[in-house]
Structure formats: C-alpha cells, structure tokens
C-alpha cells in the first residue's frame, strides 16, 4: 500500500518541526534523537499517538500505517543498538576515510568494505579488458 502523499502546505509544516530531517511528498525522515526518544517512550508505555502529538506532529497527517511502520523499524534498530539517520546512509562507493580517527572496530569495518569494493572494481575492469581483447580479434 502506498503511503498517502503530503501536500506542499503539509511538507512546509512538517519541515518547521525541529525533529524533522527531510520531507518529500511521500517520505518523512526524522532526527536520530527523536527516533531514540520515541523508542524509549514507547518502551516505558507512553502511547505512540500521545508522543507524536506532544512532539508537535499531526498524527492524522502522518497516518497510522506510516507511524506503525517506522515505530516498528526503529524498535528493531534500537534492539541492535543502531538507530540510523536514514536510508541514504549506505553508499555504493566507500569514502576515503581517515582511519586513525576511528575506533578500531569501526575502522576495520570500513576497511573491509573498501577492500570488497576494490576487488569488485578490479574484477569489473578485468572483464572489460577481456571483452575488449576478444572483440578486437574477431573478423
């Protein structure tokens, strides 16, 4: 089911709230602090509707289905200890990171991803060269 779309006026209203990171006609993204506070409140028995409204949002505007979905996702993320900022955190190409400023486990994770990416890139280049060489020999 496609979530209901926000109007221009609704998007402007949502963006005014300090707990909002991003809004489009179909997507709203919240701050990590807001997500963590909501999960904590829900775990303590505070009704989601009340928390959302006290945070300055119109519950009906966001919609019951959308709210249930993000609360469920955030609770799952909180159990793993990683409430992330949004969907765009994942990058296709790893950044050239400064590993000396990272915790050892985080640096190791970034290095492993970078090595995997570079291996894939090298395999891709080898295939291009191989195809180019085969194509040059055909008559």
Secondary structure, DSSP 8 states (H G I E B T S, - for coil): -------HHHHHHHHHSTTEEEE-SS-EEE-HHHHHHHHHHHHTT--HHHHHHHTT--HHHH-HHHHHHHHHHHHHHHHHT---S-GGG--SS-----GGGS-HHHHHHHHHHHHHHHHHHHHHHHHHHHHHHHHHH--
